[in-house]
């Protein structure tokens, strides 16, 4: 009898184990590849590089020594801290960088768009921008809040191409500083949340990123506002963050680059798009090698090797570091040294003032 009970118990346990394995959700399913191919993780960039899309918050008083140590491991020579703020905070950030970590950081300032529409707002914003540049800011960073969240004094959405902001972009051109701008988010965030949405897993696990088709405006409209603004200010240099959300359509992005000579693109947070189209992406990098800049966005040192491997190697079918961003494998572009140098540092040295050029190869 005991033997029969044991058999029954084992059968029940086996059934439940098998049932569990059959009921895995897509979020849980993350198999390890059994494919064995040549290749290796690249932990250090081939050349010293500039990260034009860095964020170091609270840098005014922060000990940056641990960050510097990680930068040295990666071969990251200079980081552009886009989160400098404005006024006294900006001065403190720049002072900390120059005094304690010379040559390792340059800082962009920011504009607070609260108050657009109030009497004198535009003039005050331009004056503050001039003061921030005198304090040492080498560029202006615009967050996606412009176009998505900021409203004017009448409660209306401030569009990216709002004419009341034109003097700001013009002043940047006059001062010779670039504008790194992030507008909107991936188009999939506006699309239907269903099985056809390639970002389904990201939206499922991070539902706050999902937007309605017109929240607060159609994706196409926000992007069009950005492009109209670029064209209105041909003497101002723009760095379009995240490849302007066209890394999944490089043909269209090429048309935009041809149409707007003052637009450049950063590769922050879109390396997964490039890593799944290695031949087409390589051809794109070769054609537009003078317009593409390295940027990472979030400061997570363990994620940089994915960027290095996609850009530098000819490896096949290796994993990305965030499944919810990309459930597909990566492939290396195997860029030439000439193109790598431009992406890693030469383009940034040409576009972003204030970086110590002596730290980089010719």
C-alpha positions as CSV (number, residue, x, y, z in Angstrom):
1,X,0.0,0.0,0.0
2,X,2.8,2.4,0.9
3,X,4.4,1.6,-2.5
4,X,1.3,2.5,-4.3
5,X,0.9,5.7,-2.4
6,X,4.4,6.7,-3.2
7,X,3.8,6.0,-6.9
8,X,0.7,8.2,-6.8
9,X,2.6,11.0,-5.0
10,X,5.4,10.9,-7.6
11,X,2.9,11.0,-10.4
12,X,1.1,14.0,-8.9
13,X,4.4,15.9,-8.4
14,X,5.5,15.0,-12.0
15,X,2.2,16.2,-13.3
16,X,2.5,19.6,-11.5
17,X,6.1,20.1,-12.6
18,X,5.1,19.3,-16.2
19,X,2.1,21.5,-15.9
20,X,4.2,24.4,-14.6
21,X,6.7,24.0,-17.5
22,X,3.8,24.2,-20.0
23,X,2.3,27.3,-18.4
24,X,5.3,29.6,-18.7
25,X,4.4,33.2,-19.8
26,X,6.2,35.0,-22.4
27,X,7.7,37.2,-19.7
28,X,9.2,34.1,-18.1
29,X,10.3,32.4,-21.2
30,X,14.0,33.3,-21.8
31,X,15.8,30.3,-23.0
32,X,19.6,30.0,-23.1
33,X,20.9,29.6,-26.7
34,X,22.5,26.2,-27.5
35,X,24.2,27.7,-30.6
36,X,28.0,27.5,-30.5
37,X,29.6,30.1,-32.7
38,X,32.9,32.1,-32.5
39,X,32.9,35.4,-30.7
40,X,33.6,37.0,-27.3
41,X,32.4,39.8,-25.1
42,X,34.2,43.1,-25.7
43,X,34.6,44.8,-22.3
44,X,36.7,47.7,-23.4
45,X,36.2,49.9,-26.5
46,X,38.9,49.6,-29.2
47,X,39.5,53.4,-29.0
48,X,39.0,56.0,-26.3
49,X,35.5,57.3,-26.7
50,X,33.1,60.2,-25.8
51,X,29.7,59.4,-24.5
52,X,27.6,62.3,-25.7
53,X,24.5,61.1,-23.9
54,X,25.4,60.7,-20.3
55,X,23.4,61.5,-17.2
56,X,25.1,62.1,-13.8
57,X,22.5,63.5,-11.4
58,X,23.4,65.4,-8.2
59,X,26.9,65.9,-9.6
60,X,27.3,69.3,-7.9
61,X,28.4,67.5,-4.7
62,X,28.9,63.9,-5.8
63,X,32.2,62.1,-5.5
64,X,32.6,60.9,-9.1
65,X,35.6,58.6,-8.3
66,X,33.7,55.4,-8.7
67,X,32.3,56.6,-12.0
68,X,35.8,57.5,-13.2
69,X,37.0,54.1,-12.3
70,X,34.3,52.4,-14.4
71,X,35.0,54.9,-17.2
72,X,38.6,53.9,-17.2
73,X,37.7,50.2,-17.4
74,X,35.5,50.9,-20.5
75,X,38.0,53.3,-22.2
76,X,35.4,56.1,-21.8
77,X,37.6,59.2,-21.8
78,X,35.0,61.9,-21.7
79,X,31.3,61.9,-20.7
80,X,28.9,64.6,-21.7
81,X,26.7,65.2,-18.6
82,X,23.4,66.4,-20.1
83,X,21.9,66.9,-16.6
84,X,23.7,70.1,-15.6
85,X,20.6,72.1,-14.9
86,X,21.0,75.9,-14.8
87,X,22.1,78.8,-12.7
88,X,23.9,78.1,-9.5
89,X,23.4,74.3,-9.7
90,X,25.1,74.3,-13.1
91,X,28.0,76.3,-11.7
92,X,28.5,73.8,-8.9
93,X,28.4,70.9,-11.3
94,X,31.0,72.4,-13.6
95,X,33.2,73.4,-10.7
96,X,33.2,69.8,-9.3
97,X,34.0,68.4,-12.7
98,X,36.8,70.9,-13.5
99,X,38.4,70.9,-10.1
100,X,38.3,67.3,-9.1
101,X,38.0,65.4,-12.5
102,X,39.6,67.6,-15.2
103,X,39.1,66.5,-18.7
104,X,36.6,63.7,-17.9
105,X,33.3,65.6,-18.1
106,X,31.8,68.4,-20.0
107,X,28.4,69.7,-19.1
108,X,25.2,70.7,-21.0
109,X,22.7,73.1,-19.4
110,X,18.9,72.7,-19.4
111,X,15.9,75.0,-19.9
112,X,12.8,74.9,-17.7
113,X,9.8,75.5,-20.0
114,X,7.4,76.2,-17.2
115,X,6.1,79.7,-17.7
116,X,6.1,79.8,-21.5
117,X,3.5,82.5,-22.4
118,X,4.2,84.7,-19.4
119,X,5.4,88.2,-20.2
120,X,9.1,88.3,-20.6
121,X,9.6,84.5,-20.4
122,X,11.4,84.1,-23.7
123,X,13.8,87.0,-23.1
124,X,14.6,85.7,-19.6
125,X,15.2,82.1,-20.9
126,X,17.6,83.4,-23.6
127,X,19.5,85.5,-21.0
128,X,19.8,82.6,-18.6
129,X,21.1,80.4,-21.5
130,X,23.8,83.0,-22.2
131,X,24.8,83.1,-18.5
132,X,24.9,79.3,-18.4
133,X,27.3,79.2,-21.4
134,X,29.5,81.9,-19.8
135,X,29.5,79.6,-16.7
136,X,31.0,76.8,-18.8
137,X,28.0,74.9,-20.3
138,X,29.0,73.5,-23.8
139,X,25.6,72.6,-25.1
140,X,21.9,72.5,-24.4
141,X,19.9,69.3,-23.6
142,X,16.2,69.2,-24.3
143,X,14.2,66.5,-22.6
144,X,11.2,64.8,-24.1
145,X,9.0,66.8,-21.6
146,X,8.9,69.4,-24.4
147,X,6.2,68.2,-26.7
148,X,4.9,65.7,-24.2
149,X,4.2,67.3,-20.9
150,X,5.0,71.0,-20.8
151,X,2.0,73.4,-21.1
152,X,2.0,77.1,-21.5
153,X,0.4,79.7,-19.3
154,X,-2.9,79.1,-21.1
155,X,-2.8,75.4,-20.4
156,X,-2.0,74.4,-24.0
157,X,0.7,71.8,-25.0
158,X,3.9,73.5,-25.9
159,X,4.9,72.1,-29.3
160,X,8.5,71.4,-30.1
161,X,8.4,74.1,-32.9
162,X,6.6,76.7,-30.8
163,X,7.7,80.1,-32.2
164,X,8.1,81.4,-28.7
165,X,11.1,79.1,-28.4
166,X,12.8,80.1,-31.6
167,X,15.1,82.7,-29.9
168,X,16.5,79.9,-27.8
169,X,17.5,77.7,-30.8
170,X,18.8,80.8,-32.6
171,X,20.9,81.8,-29.6
172,X,22.5,78.3,-29.5
173,X,23.6,78.7,-33.1
174,X,24.9,82.2,-32.4
175,X,26.9,80.8,-29.4
176,X,28.2,77.8,-31.3
177,X,26.8,75.2,-29.0
178,X,24.9,72.1,-30.0
179,X,21.4,71.1,-28.9
180,X,20.9,67.5,-28.0
181,X,17.2,66.9,-28.1
182,X,15.0,63.9,-27.2
183,X,11.5,64.2,-28.7
184,X,8.6,61.7,-28.2
185,X,9.4,58.0,-27.6
186,X,9.3,54.8,-29.8
187,X,6.3,54.9,-32.1
188,X,5.2,51.5,-30.7
189,X,4.2,53.3,-27.4
190,X,1.4,55.0,-29.4
191,X,0.4,51.9,-31.3
192,X,-2.3,49.4,-30.3
193,X,-1.3,47.2,-27.4
194,X,-1.7,43.8,-29.0
195,X,0.2,40.8,-30.4
196,X,1.4,42.9,-33.4
197,X,3.2,45.4,-31.2
198,X,6.9,44.7,-31.2
199,X,7.2,46.5,-27.8
200,X,4.4,44.4,-26.2
201,X,6.7,42.9,-23.6
202,X,8.1,46.3,-22.6
203,X,4.6,47.8,-22.4
204,X,3.3,44.8,-20.5
205,X,6.0,45.0,-17.8
206,X,6.1,48.8,-17.8
207,X,2.5,49.9,-18.5
208,X,3.0,53.5,-17.8
209,X,4.9,53.8,-21.0
210,X,1.8,53.1,-23.1
211,X,0.1,56.1,-24.7
212,X,-3.2,56.6,-26.4
213,X,-3.0,57.4,-30.1
214,X,-3.4,61.1,-29.4
215,X,-1.8,61.3,-26.0
216,X,-0.9,64.2,-25.9
217,X,-0.6,64.2,-29.7
218,X,0.0,61.7,-32.4
219,X,3.6,60.4,-32.6
220,X,3.9,61.6,-36.2
221,X,2.9,65.2,-35.2
222,X,5.5,65.5,-32.4
223,X,8.3,64.2,-34.7
224,X,7.1,66.5,-37.5
225,X,7.3,69.4,-35.0
226,X,10.9,68.5,-34.3
227,X,11.9,68.4,-37.9
228,X,10.2,71.7,-38.7
229,X,12.2,73.3,-35.9
230,X,15.4,71.9,-37.2
231,X,14.7,73.4,-40.6
232,X,13.8,76.7,-39.2
233,X,17.2,77.0,-37.6
234,X,19.8,75.7,-40.2
235,X,22.6,77.5,-38.4
236,X,22.1,75.6,-35.2
237,X,23.6,72.1,-34.8
238,X,21.3,69.5,-33.4
239,X,22.0,66.0,-32.1
240,X,18.9,63.9,-32.4
241,X,18.8,61.5,-29.5
242,X,18.0,57.9,-30.1
243,X,18.5,58.3,-33.8
244,X,15.2,60.3,-33.8
245,X,13.4,57.0,-33.2
246,X,14.2,55.9,-36.8
247,X,16.8,53.3,-36.1
248,X,14.3,50.7,-37.2
249,X,13.9,52.5,-40.5
250,X,17.3,53.6,-41.6
251,X,16.2,54.3,-45.1
252,X,13.9,57.0,-43.8
253,X,16.5,58.3,-41.4
254,X,18.9,58.6,-44.3
255,X,16.4,60.8,-46.2
256,X,16.0,63.0,-43.1
257,X,19.8,63.4,-42.8
258,X,20.0,64.3,-46.5
259,X,17.1,66.9,-46.0
260,X,18.5,68.4,-42.8
261,X,22.3,69.0,-42.9
262,X,22.3,70.4,-39.4
263,X,20.9,67.2,-37.9
264,X,23.2,64.6,-36.4
265,X,22.1,61.4,-34.5
266,X,23.1,59.7,-31.3
267,X,22.8,55.9,-30.8
268,X,21.8,55.9,-27.2
269,X,19.3,53.2,-26.2
270,X,18.7,52.0,-29.8
271,X,21.7,49.6,-30.2
272,X,19.2,46.7,-30.3
273,X,17.8,48.0,-33.6
274,X,21.2,48.2,-35.2
275,X,22.3,44.8,-33.9
276,X,19.5,43.0,-35.8
277,X,20.3,44.5,-39.2
278,X,24.1,44.3,-39.4
279,X,24.6,44.6,-43.1
280,X,22.1,47.4,-43.7
281,X,23.3,49.2,-40.6
282,X,26.9,48.9,-41.6
283,X,26.2,50.5,-45.0
284,X,24.3,53.3,-43.2
285,X,27.2,54.0,-40.8
286,X,29.6,54.1,-43.8
287,X,27.4,56.5,-45.7
288,X,26.7,58.8,-42.8
289,X,29.9,58.3,-40.8
290,X,30.2,62.0,-40.2
291,X,26.8,62.4,-38.6
292,X,26.6,59.6,-36.0
293,X,27.8,60.0,-32.4
294,X,28.2,57.4,-29.6
295,X,25.8,57.8,-26.7
296,X,24.6,55.4,-24.1
297,X,21.9,57.3,-22.1
298,X,21.5,55.5,-18.8
299,X,24.8,55.0,-16.7
300,X,25.0,51.2,-16.4
301,X,28.6,50.2,-17.1
302,X,27.7,46.5,-17.6
303,X,25.6,47.4,-20.6
304,X,28.4,49.1,-22.6
305,X,29.9,45.8,-23.9
306,X,26.8,45.2,-26.0
307,X,27.5,48.5,-27.8
308,X,31.1,47.6,-28.3
309,X,30.4,44.2,-29.6
310,X,27.7,45.4,-32.1
311,X,29.9,48.2,-33.4
312,X,33.3,46.5,-33.4
313,X,32.9,42.7,-34.0
314,X,31.6,40.4,-36.7
315,X,30.1,38.1,-34.0
316,X,26.8,36.4,-34.7
317,X,23.7,35.7,-32.6
318,X,24.7,37.1,-29.2
319,X,22.3,38.2,-26.5
320,X,21.2,41.7,-25.7
321,X,21.2,42.9,-22.1
322,X,17.5,43.7,-21.7
323,X,15.0,41.2,-23.0
324,X,12.1,43.7,-22.7
325,X,13.9,45.9,-25.2
326,X,14.9,43.2,-27.6
327,X,13.9,39.5,-27.5
328,X,16.0,39.0,-30.6
329,X,19.8,38.3,-30.8
330,X,22.5,40.7,-31.9
331,X,25.0,40.7,-34.7
332,X,28.1,42.7,-35.1
333,X,28.5,45.5,-37.7
334,X,32.3,45.0,-37.9
335,X,32.9,48.7,-38.6
336,X,36.2,49.8,-39.9
337,X,38.7,51.7,-37.7
338,X,38.0,54.9,-39.7
339,X,34.3,54.8,-39.0
340,X,34.7,53.7,-35.4
341,X,37.0,56.6,-34.6
342,X,34.4,59.0,-36.0
343,X,31.5,57.5,-34.1
344,X,33.5,57.1,-30.9
345,X,35.1,60.5,-30.7
346,X,35.9,62.5,-33.9
347,X,32.4,63.6,-34.6
348,X,31.9,64.7,-31.0
349,X,35.2,66.6,-31.0
350,X,34.0,68.5,-34.0
351,X,30.5,69.2,-32.7
352,X,30.8,69.6,-28.9
353,X,33.1,72.4,-27.7
354,X,35.3,72.2,-24.6
355,X,36.5,68.6,-24.9
356,X,40.2,68.0,-24.4
357,X,41.3,66.8,-27.9
358,X,44.8,65.8,-26.7
359,X,43.3,62.7,-25.0
360,X,42.3,61.2,-28.3
361,X,44.3,59.6,-31.3
362,X,44.5,61.6,-34.5
